[in-house]
Amino acid sequence: MDAKAVYAGLVDGSVTEIPPAFTSQLSDMARRNTISPDVDVRLGSARVALALPAAHGISIAMALVRDPDVRVRRRAVNVALKAQADGLPVLRRLTADPDEALATAVLDLLVAAVDAPAAGMARELLRDPRGGIRARAAALAGAAGGPGLLIDLRKVAGDPDPAVRSTVDVAIARLTGTAERPLPGRWWERDPIPDAGPPVAPPPAFVPPAPPAAAPAEVAAPPSAPVAAPAAPREPPPDGLTTFAAVPANLGSDVTGLIALLGQVAPADRQPVLAAISPLPPADLQNLVQRWRSGGDPSVGRGLAIAIAGLDRQIWVTRIQPMLSDPQAPVRVAAAEAIGKMGGLSTIPWVTALLRDPEPAVVIGAAGAVGALCGRFQRGPMAKQWLGSLTGDPRPGVADAAKAALAAAGV
């Protein structure tokens, strides 16, 4: 029996075991067939992928996740189930599948796996028009996400779907540390997904996770025992930039979530977040820097500027320049502050342009940057030229910022 005969037998079910000598040939044949115009041929390649060793099968499944026929995509999921942890990349590519039954099944698997790399996808999926997808996105965020997803979850806390609202409440409790997160389960032991049904099957009903248990009632102290006064709750400063009153206890290791969190905490709370980002693989942060585009998530843009300066990544200083013209003022503020901390002499014109910004917070940040740069490079007269007129500016905080910046420049 040659490789072609074995391949045909795997497709029709007459062969159940692959002779090791044919593994590479069968893998190549199946990979070529993933682009066949004949859906039956593509279905056959998925069946062969399921029979191959996981390392070969996954590469074929990855080529099938965008197949126009849902039956082929469903078989790709079954290849991922067989590959266990190595199959997770296949599942991550199917979270927004147009077949709702398939997308919900995939999200259920990722929640069961507590898959942190997939948690970042929840941000987009929370806006999906399908309620079942939104609910599972919230479940994924709560199970595997970082605190940077809290702002996204709070935006959908009033979702019209009660299952989504309930799941969002649990997810927020998990990310803020008031409820325990689930442990990874043996998700690959679930039943295979059938591919013989209609092209679009009705999705299974979503069962929201149980709400966090109420805290036990406190036992009153005896009358003679001194009772300490409760600490006053800490409120976020009213700067329009800070979302979190304090750093959450569980920071996680998702770089996108940490960067978004860095863009939301008060300046006094940045150091613990920077300390959590610092040991992550440099490529993770570099990829996020390269993917960032103006007008994107303001928390991420702001967090990137703060991280580049806070971690002293001088090589990326030019990446901050586009942030100075971002349409969202909080990003421009953080970019100006970052340039003030690590910019060179040639970056002074970058921030002087922001002294005419319509937003007072941006002008304040730019003034501080100009003062820091002119002080570092002994350009006091230049600082006076740019900042002198702002010392009488009537907008709150601007005049004081200009005076402080002139002092920093030695004027």
N, C-alpha and C positions, 0 to 999 in steps of 0.2 A: 504494500500500500504506500503510495507516495503522498506528498504534502497536500496536493489538490484533493485527493480522495479523503484524506483525514478532515480537511476543511469542510468538504461537502457533508461528511458524516456528522461533524459537530453542528452544522446548521440544521440538518434534518433530524438530529437526535440519535442517529444510529451509532455514533461514536461518542463515548463519554470520557475517555481518558486520552491525553495527548502524549505520544511518544516524545521523550525529552529532545531527541535529535531534531524534531520538527518545530520546536517552539519558536525559534527566530523566524523561520519561513512563514509560519502561520500568522505570527504577529505582523509581519510586513504585508501579507496579503490582506489581513483584516484592516490595517491602517489605510491601504490604498482603496479599499471598498467603502470607506466612510464618506467618500465624495462621489459615489456612484449616483446617477440620476434615478436609479431604481430603488424605491424604498425597501423592497424585500431584500435587496442586496445589502443595504445599510443595516436592516434588522439582523441579517445574518452576521455582519461584522460585530454587532453588539453581542450576539450569542457566543461567537468565538472568543471575544474579549472576556466574557464571563468564565469561560473554560480555561483561559490562559493563566499563568502565574500572575499575581497581583501587579508586579512591576510592569509587565507588558500590557495587562488589561487596562490599567489606569491611563496609560498614554493614549489608548484607543478611545476610552470613555471621554477623555477631555476633548477629543475631536468630534464627539457626538452630542455634546451638551447644547449646541446651537442648531441641531438638526430641525428642519421644519416639521417633522412628524413627531408628535408627542410620544408615540410608542417607542421610538428610538431613544428619546431622552429618558423615558422611564427605565429602559434597560440599562442606560448609562448609570442611573442611580443604583441599580442592583449590582453593577460592577463595583461601585464605590462601597456598598455594604460588604461585599466579599473582601475588599482590601482593608477594611477597618480604618485605622487612623490615616493611612495613606490615601484613603478615598475622600477625605474631607475637602480637598481642593475642588473636586468634582461637584460636591454638594453646594459649595459656596457660589458656584457659577449658575446655580439654578434657583436662587432664592426669589427672583422676580419673574419666574417662568410664567408665560401667558396662560398655561393650564393651571388653574387655581388648586386643583387637587394635588398636582405634582409639587407646586411651590409650597403648599402647606405641609405636605409630607416631608419635604426637604428641611423646612424650618423646624419642624418637630424633631428631626434627627439632630440638627445643629444645637437646639436647646438641650436635648438629652446629652449631647457631647460636651456641653458648656464650652463651646468653641470660641475662644477669644478673638482669633483673626476674623471671624464672621460677624462679630458684634458691631464693628464699624459700619456694616451694611444696614444695620437697623435704622440709622439716621434717615436714609432715603425711604426705607420700607415703611416707616411710620406715616408717610404721606401717601401710601398706596391707596387707590380708590376701593380696594377690597378689604372689608372689615376683618376677615379671617387672617389676612396677611398682616394687617396693622397689629392685631392682637398678638400674633406670634413674634412680630418684630419687637414688641414691648417685652415679651417673655425672654427673647434672646438678649436684649439689652440688660435686663435685670439679672439674668443668669450669668452672663459672660462679659458684660460691658464694663467700661470704666466710668468714673464720675463725670467725664466730659459729656456723657449722654444725658445727664440729668436735665439740662436745659431743653433738650429735644423732647424728653418725656413730659416735662411740665407743659410744653406747648400743646400737647394733645390730651392733657388731663380731662378736658371737656369733650372728648370725642363722642359723637352721637351714638356709637355702638357701646352698649353696656359692658360687653365682654372686653372691649378695648380699655374702657375706663377702669374696670376692675384689675386688669393685668398691669396697666400703667401704675396704679397705686402700689401693687406688690413690687413692681420693678423699682420704683422710687425708694420704697422701704429697704430693698436689698442694697441699692447703691449708696444709701445714706447710713447703712450699718444698723438699722433698726429691725431688720429681718435677715435670717441666714440665707446664704446662697445655696443652691443645690450642688451636689457633687456630680462629677461626670459619671454617666451610666454606660452600660454595654449596649450602646445604640445600634451597633452592627448586627445584633442578634434579633432585630425586629423582622417581621415577615417581609419577603420581597414585594416590590410594587408590581401589581399585575399590569400587563400591557395589552391585554386582549379586549379591554372595554372600549367605550366610545372615545373619540378623540379628546373630548373635554368631559371629565367626570365631575359630579357634584362634590365639593370639598367636604371633608368630615367636619362635624361640629367641633368648635374649639371649647375646651374646658379650661376656664381661667385658673391659675394657681391659687391655692388657698391664701386668704389674706393673712398678714402677720398676726400672731397671737397677741392679745392685749397684755400689757405689762401687769404683773401681779400687784395687787393693792399694797401700798406701803403700810407697815404696822406703825401705829402712832407711838411716839416715845412716851415714857412715863412722865408725869407732870414735873418731877424733880430734875429730869435730864435736860441739859441745855440744848436748844434747837438752833442750828445754824441758819442764818437767813439765806434764802435761795439766791444764787448768783443771778445778776441781771442778764437777760439774754443779749447776746452780741448781735448787733444789726450790721448789715453791709453799709459801708460809707456811702453817703448820697452823692457819688461822683458820676453816676450814669454809666459806669464801666464795670463795677464789681457786682457779681451775681451771688457769690458764696460768702456767707458771714465768716466761715472758718473752713479750713481744709478738711475734706471728708477723711474718715479714719482709713478707709480702704481705697488706696490709690490705684491699684491694678498695674498692669504693664502694657496696656494698649497705648501706643505712641500717639495716635490721633486723639484719644480721650484725654491723655495727660496734657497734650498741647492745648486742647480746648479748655481744660480746667485751668491751666496757667493763664489763659487769657481772661479768666473770669474771677480769679481770686484777687484779694487786695494785695498791694505791694508788700506788706509785712508778711504775707503768707506764701510768697513765691518760693522761698528757699526749699521747703520740703518737696514741692512739686519738681523743682529743678533737680533736686537730689534723686528723685525717682526716675527722671528722664536721663540723667547723665550716664548710668551704666548700660542703657539699652544699646543694641548694635547701632553704630553710626549710620549704617545704610538705611535703617528705619526712618530716622529723622531726615536724612538726605532725600529719600524718596518723597517724603511729605513736603519738604521745601520745594522740590522740583515740580510737584503736582499742583501746588497752590496757584490759584488764579485770582486776580483782582475781582472783587465783588462776591467772593465766596463767603463761607461761614465766618462772621467777624471774630468769633471766639478763637478759631483756628488761626486766622491771619494775625490777630493780636498776640496769641500765644507763640507763634513762630518768631515774631520780632523780639519778644521778650526772651525766648529761649536762645536765639542766636547771640544776643548780647550777654545774657546771663551765663551761658556756657562758653563765652569768648570764642565763638566760631568765626574768626576773622575772615576765613576763606569765603564765607557766605554773605559778607556785608553788602555786596552788590545786589543780592536777592531782596534786600530791604527796600531798595530804591523804588520799585513799583508800588510798594505798600504806602508810600508817601502820597500817592494820588488815588488811593482806594476810595470808593464812594462812601464808605462807612467811617465816620469820625473816630471811633475807638481804635480802629486799625491805624489810622494816620497818627494818632497820639502815640501809640506804642512804637511805631516805626521811627518817629522823631526822637523819642527817648532813647531808642537803641542806637541811632546814629550819634547822638550826643555822647554815648558811652564808649563807642568803639570806632567811630568814623575817623577818616583822615582829613587833612587840610582841604582836599578836593571835594569833600562832601558838604562843606559849609553852604555852598549855593543850593544844595538839595533841600536844606531845612529853612533857609531864609525865605524861600518861596511860600512856606506855610505861615509866615508871619502875617500874611494877608488873608488867611483862611477865615471863612464866615463863622466857624465854630470856635468859641472862646477856649474850650479845652484843648483844641489843636494848637491855637496860638500860644497857650501857656506851655505846652509840651515843646513846641518849636523854639520858644524863647529860652527855655532851659537848655535845649540842645545847642543853640547858638552860643550861649554863655559858656557852656562846658568846652566846646570846640575852640572858641576864641581864647579861653583861658589856657587850654592845653598847648596851643600853638602861638601864644603871646600875640594875639591880634586884638588888643583892647580897643584901639581906634575904630576898627571895623565893627566891633560889637556896639560901640556907642552910636555909630552911624545907623545900624540896623534897628537897635532897640530903644534909642533915645526917645523917639516919638511915642513909644508904648507906655512910658512911665506915667503918662496922664490919661491913659485909656480908661473910660468909665465902666467897661464891662467887668463883672465880678472876677477878681483874681488876676486879671491880666496885668495891671500896673505893678502889683506886688511881685509877680513872676518876672517882669522885665527888670525891676530893680535888683532882684536876687540874681538874675542872670548877668547883669552888668557887674555886680560885685564878684561873681565867679570868674568873670573875664578880667578882673583886676582894674576895673574902671571906677 
